[in-house]
């Protein structure tokens, strides 16, 4: 059974770089907050598109697009409900493999058609 998650990405044509974790940051935090360090070795995703949209609107530096990823939890992919943010999950997997699982990308803000 597949499951959809939504990742905030920079462009309409995501690259593997949009699916990289932050291992250097995780290493620095390892001694102080091991659970946070573990989470940072994965990527942040949401289980609903509107939750991802709200996060992207609140933190526009994260990106202007939402990528839908269709995931089946089979090794080496793994996801887990993490943090206290509603609908937030951490997804662990190879960035190239995650990129191949993108089924749709849409802008955070709807495209407005001119009325002229």
N, C-alpha and C positions, 0 to 999 in steps of 0.2 A: 504494500500500500504506500502510495506516495503522499507527501505532505508539502504544502507550499509555505515558504517563508519569504520575507521581503527584506532586501538589503538596500540601504541608501548608497547610491553610487554617484560618481562625478559627472559622467557623460551618458548620452543616449546609447552609445556603443561601449558597454563595459569591457574592461580588460582584466587579466588575471590580477593586476595590481589592486583592483577594487576588492579583491577577496584575500588580501594578505592580512595576517595577524600582526600584532605588535610585540614580537618576542623580545626585543631589546628592552622595552619598557617593562615587560613581564619579569625579565631577569633582575632588573633593579628593585622591583617590588617583592621579589621572592622571599626575602628574609622577613620583611615587615608584614606582608599580607598574602600568604600563600594562596588563598582562594581567589583573590583578585588576579594574582599572577597566572593562575591556571586558566581563568576566564580569558585573559588577554592573549593566550596562545591560540584562541579561536577567533571567530568573527561574530559581530553583533548582528542579529536579525530579529524580525518581529513576526508573529503569527497572524497578523492582520495588516492589510495595506493601509488602513486609516491610522493605525498606531504608528506605522513607519512614517506616514505622511506628517503626522503631528510632530514627531521627533525631528524630521527634516526641516519643518517650518520653524521649530524652536531653535535648531542649530544649523543654519543654512550653510555653514562651512563644511558640513558633512557631504553635501552633494545636492544636485538639482533633479535627480532621477531616482526612481524606485525600480529595482530589479526583482522580479518574481523568480524564485529558485524552487524547482520541484525536486524534492529530496526523498529518497528511500533510505532509511537508516540501515545501511549495510556497510560493513567495514571496507575501507577505512573511514567512511563518513560517520559522524556521530553528532547528535544534537542533544541539548539539555536545557531545561527551563532554568534561567539564571537571573540574578538581581531581583530587586523589588519592583522594577518597572513592569507595568502591566503588559503581558504578551511578549516579553523579552526572552529570547533564547540565545544561547551561544552555539555556534555551528563549527565543528572541527572538520577539516578536510583539505585536500590539495587545491590550491587556488585555480589551477588549470581545470581540474575536474569540476569544481564549483561553477566556473565560467560556462562549462558545457551544459550545466543544468539550468541555465537561465532560459526561461520560456517566454518572458515578456518584459519589456521596459517601458515605463511611462513617466512623464514629467511629474514632479511634485505638485506644481501648480498647473491647473488645467490650461490648455491653449485657448486663448480667447480669439474668436473670429471677429474681424472688424465688421461693423454694420454699414459700411459705406457702399 
